[in-house]
Amino acid sequence: MSAGRPILIVEDDDALRQVLADQVASSGVFQSIEAATLDEANRYLGAAEARFDSIILDINLPDGDGRDFCARVRRQGHTMPIIMLTGATGEDDVVSGLGAGANDYIAKPFRVNELLARLQAQLRLFDTSEDAVFTIGPYTFRPAAKILIGPDKKQRIRLTAKEVDILKFLYRHANRVISRQVLLDEVWGYNAGVTTHTLETHVYRLRQKIENDPSNCRILMTAPGGYRLDPTAP
């Protein structure tokens, strides 16, 4: 499976689903996971290792209505952005889709580039929202609360604002090597005048919090020229 933010594509039209999957993956930012039915999508979402940052969801599927599925996903506590696809363009259809919990709604036929732009816009909003929840290794990451929650739900790891920003940026570029200078610029700003030593100190402290063995990192790793985050590490 390619690296990137995982997007679940639920679409029964094989040709369209393949085009969407290819385009999502070719962006270099996302990885696509495909489902042709709601039952298949349910199995993906219910898997123990499930981690999806967004869902692209067709309304008319062979085993049910995407709006009902969307509402059920929200009742289960999933907060990731959901973008609905449909051939219906009536106002009532749009309202019912958004009322079910969708974040956006795009009518067929559509330009794939427009869908990707909307997806990225929704993720930017989500990443800074109070609802944003991500899985990093064994932890649930809540950036707004500045905490990592352990798998037993009892462990609470408090993070500093800079540690949150480091994790968020590396998560958005999961499994990619991010140079120290890029990370410095993104977290501290281009004109901050801080050195790589500052970054290395923050990364060191972050590893003490999140790695079982900081001398053998599995989540936040040093790579040639920078760092790499593996959010799927056990």
N, C-alpha and C positions, 0 to 999 in steps of 0.2 A: 504494500500500500504506500502510495506516495506521501511525502511530508506535506504539511500544511493544515489549515483549519478545516476540520471535517464537516462536510455539508451533506445532509441526507436529501436525496432527490426522489420524490415519490410521484411517479408518472407511468401510466400504463402503455402509452404509445412508445414502442420500442425505439423507433427512429429518433423521435424527439428526445427521449430520455438519454440516448447515446450522445446526441449532439450536445445536450446540456452537460452531461458528465465530462465530455471531452473539453468543452469550453471552460467549465469550472476548473478542471485540472490544469489546463494550459495557462491559466492566469498566473500559476506559480505560487499563489497565495493559499489556495484551497486544495483539499482532496475531496473527491466525490464518492459517495456510497449510494448505490442505486437500489430502489425497491419498485416493483411493478404493481404491488397491491398494498392495501392497508394492513393486511395480515403480515406481510413481509416487513413492512415498516414497523409494526408493533414488535416483531421479534428483534429487530435491530435496536429499538429504543429500550427494550426490556433486558438486553444483554448486560451481564455484570460489568463488562468493560465499556459500555456505551458512553460515547462522548461526541456530541454533535453541537456545533456552534450555531447552526441554522438549519431550517427545513424549507425546501422548495416543494410545494404540495399542490398537486392537481386536485380539482374539486370532484370531477366525475371519474370514479375509479370502479373497477368491476365488482368489488366487494363492499362498496359503501360510498358515502358522501364525505369528501375531504373536510367539509365544515364540521361535521360531527366528530371526526378524528381530531381536528384542531382543538375543539372544545374539550375533548377528553384529555388531550396532551396537557392543556392548561390546568385542568383539574388535578392532574397527577403532579403538578408543581413545576413542570418544565417552563422555563422563561425565555429560551432562545428565540431570536426572530424567526417568524414564519411568513413566507411569501407564498400567496396562493396564485395558481394558474387556472384560467378557465376560458371557455369559449363564449360564456355568457357575459354580456356587457351592461345589462340593465342595472339601474340604481339599486333595486332591491337585492340583486345578487351581490353587489359590492358591499352594501350595508350588512347583509347576513354573514358574509365572509369576515368582515372586520369585527362584527359582533361576536363571532365565534372565537376571537382571540388572535386573528392574523394581524401582522404588522403592516403588510402591504398586499396589493392585489394587482395583478397584471393580466390583461386580456390577450388571448391568442387571436391572430398570430402576433408575435412580438419579436423585437430584435434582441438577440442574446446579449449583446453589449449593454443594452438598456437594463436587462435583468441583472447582469453582473454589477452594474453601477448602483442599482437599487439595493442589491444584497450588501455591497460594501458600505453604503450609506446607513443601512439598518444596523450593521455590525458596529459601525463607529458610534452610533447612538447607544447601542446596547452596552458597549464596552465601558462607557462612562456613567451608566445608570445604576441606581440602587439595586436593581434586579440582577445585575451581571453576576453569574456564577460559572466558574470554570473548574475543570478537573486537571490537576497537575500531580502526576505520580499518584500516591495514595491519598492526596489531600483534595478537599474542596476549597477552592480559592474564591473568596469574596472580596474583591478589590475595594468596594465602597466602605466596608467595615474594617479593612486592613487586617484581615485574619486568614489563616489557613486552618481548616477543620480536619482533624484526623479521621481515619476510617471508622473509629468507634464512636464518632460524634461527640466525644467528651474532650478530646485534646483540642486546645485552642492555642494557636501560635500567632502572637501579635507581630505585626510587621510595621516598619517605618514607612513613611510616604515614599522615600526613594526606593526601598525594597519592593514596594507595590509597583512602582513605575518600571523597575527593572524586569520584574516577572511579567507584567502586562506586555511590554514590548517584545520580550523574548517569546512569550506565548503566541503573540500575533505572527511571529516568524518561526513557528515551531520546527525544530530539527534543522534549522538553517544556521550557519555560522554567521554571527553578527560581530563585526569588528569592534574593538574597544572604543575607537574614535566615534563610530556611529552611535554606540550605546551612550557614550558621554554626551554627544550632541543632543540625542533624543531625550535623555533623562534630566540633564543639567542645563541644556540650552547651549546654543552655539557660542555665546559670548560669556559663558560662566567663568572661564579662566581656570577651571579645575583640571587636575592632572589624572592620568590613568591610575595613579596610586589611590586616589579617592575612590574610583570605581572598584579597584581590586579589593579595597578594604570592605566596601559594601557587599561585594560578592562573597568574600570570605565569611562575613557575619551571617549572610543569608544561608550559606551552605551549612553553617553550624546549626541552623534552625530546621532545615528541611531534609538534609541528607542523613541517612542512618549511619553511614561511615564517610565523613567529610574527606578522608584521605583516598577514598575510592568512589568518586561522585557518579551517580547514575541519572540524576535529574538535571542538574545544572553543571555542565561539563566545560572544561577548557578545551578550546580547539585552536588550530593554528591561526594566530592573529586576533582571536576573540573568544566568544562563548557560544554555546549551543544548549538549548533547553529541549529535553525530551519529555513532553507531557504524558506520554504513555508508559513511562518507566514504572516498574512495580514498586 
